[in-house]
Amino acid sequence: MKLILLLMLLASAGKSQADKVYVCKSGTSYAYHNRLCQGLRKCTHRIDTVTIREAMATGHKKPCGYCYGR
């Protein structure tokens, strides 16, 4: 029983980290990025860490072509 609870906890902890994306807070930004994206490095404004749902709600409706493939 303890093992099952531990596995569930570890699975949920990993999932929440995977759901985090990064957005450039410029007026022209339209995509969300992963942490190591070369496109995100070009951002000269503030970079926020958000969930995909939050990114989409703020106008970052699609994944970046560099870090999520085209």
C-alpha positions, 0 to 999 in steps of 0.5 A: 500500500505504501509503495502504491502511494509513493508511486502515485506521489512521484508520478504526480510530481513529475507530471506537474513539472512537465506541464510547466512551459515558458512564455515571453511577455512581449506584445508580439509573443504567440507561442509557449516554449520549453526551458531550453528553447533557442527561440525563448533565448531571443526574448528581451522581455520578462519570461514567465513560467506557467501551465499550458492552460495559463499560456493559452489563456494569455494568447500563447496558443501554440507550441514553439516550432523550435522546441516542440517541432514544426 
